[in-house]
Amino acid sequence: MRPVRHLRTRLTAVPPLAGRLGGRLALVAVLALCTAPGCATVGSDIAHARRAYEQARYENALVWLEPLDRDVGAMRPDDRARYFYLRGMSEYRLGRPRDAAHYLALAREADAAAGHPLSPAWRRALDRALTSLRAP
């Protein structure tokens, strides 16, 4: 009987180990899914918007950017700066000064907070746009 009791003790000790292992496996599965294209949508949407903006298709850029509004808080700081810049400049090019000023001001703040991920050319365009929006 002693070996059976020992076996039973070992069997009851296995489920918590399996539970921890199962939890770790679930975490690995979630992390693997986040490297899939679905979790990369913010970066790819910003890239699509950038291409549209560079081709002077500002409305199309906004189609890619507007749904990202709800994800701004979860964005990486450099993505947030690019998002605000592209959103603000698209609004500016479309003649929407109020929205442009809002997003461009956020872009300036996000760029400074993230260590200046925006290119110098983008920062110059940002400053020119903000200056022209402040002019009477």
SULVENFEN-V372411 format. One record per run of one state. SS is the DSSP state (a for helix, b for strand, c for the rest). FROM is the first residue (numbers start at 1). LEN is the number of residues. Records with the same first field share a line. If there is no record, write none. Layout:
BEGIN
SS=FROM-LEN + FROM-LEN
END
This chain:
BEGIN
c=1-1 + 35-2 + 55-3 + 75-2 + 94-3 + 114-6 + 135-2
a=2-33 + 37-18 + 58-17 + 77-17 + 97-17 + 120-15
END
